[in-house]
Amino acid sequence: MKNPIVALLQRNQKETKSESNRHARKIWKKRNPAFSFSNTMLALSLMFLFIPLFVIVFFSFNESKDTNFTGVSFVWYQKLIFESGPLWKSLLNSMIVALTASFVATILGTLASIGVGWYKFFGRNYIQSISFLPMVLPEVIMGVSMIVFFSAIKLSLGLFTIFVAHTTFCLPFVYLMVTARIDEFDYSIIEASHDLGANEVQTLFRVIIPAIMPGIVSGFVMSVTMSLEDYVITSLVSGPGSTTLPLYVYSMIRFGVSPVINSLSFVLLLAICTIAILLRNGLKSFAAAH
């Protein structure tokens, strides 16, 4: 157990450092004008990112099918709900793959991060080095390697092969998120749990996992996002009857952009923003409680 006096001194040092950081930030803001080069670049970057979203939302309410705005209408939302069966089926396939692959990747990535971060074994440095390869390799190489692997084991292409591929490239993102959380972990908590009689399993589920839960949830959300938007790898490992949303949208774009896609994009944007706000508030409450 950590000495209470040492813990109190460390806490005072942290408070002093945070106070000095706040003071330095105030001085920096006073010395730097509001309209600086960095603020201008930030504004331009935000415009570059968000203007296309506003354009999509604007034309989702356009009565006309082309880019000429003829009036406000909800006809494309009506077609999205009642006349887009294949589109909803592809979205369902994407959600099934994204949730299952992210769930498995989160479990494997969390356990891998705990094992690599806290235990010493042969090949530990090698595993740390190669764990980030799926993040830096081009998606075409990932997809081709997956096809070769599935062909070697005589596995038919379909939703299961998409699930395996997505689990593979989502795993490093979870590992990275959880590792960042573990690096800030207070090891005295584990010593306290052992002193109180907890074994390894009880310490894992009652101490370690609750403490790193924000990193786990962040990794899961990142995995779901990466899986939903992936096209290159999915197009290479998909088979008949396993069309996901990116594949379906791309097949529609080849014959002209339909405003139904704009409507679906706005619906997904609202859903993602709602989930992000709820998760942000939930993670803040969870972190404060633990």
Salt bridges, closest charged atoms under 4 A:
GLU19 OE1 - ARG22 NH2 2.50
ASP186 OD1 - LYS2 NZ 3.92
GLU200 OE2 - HIS194 NE2 3.98
ASP230 OD2 - HIS166 NE2 3.70
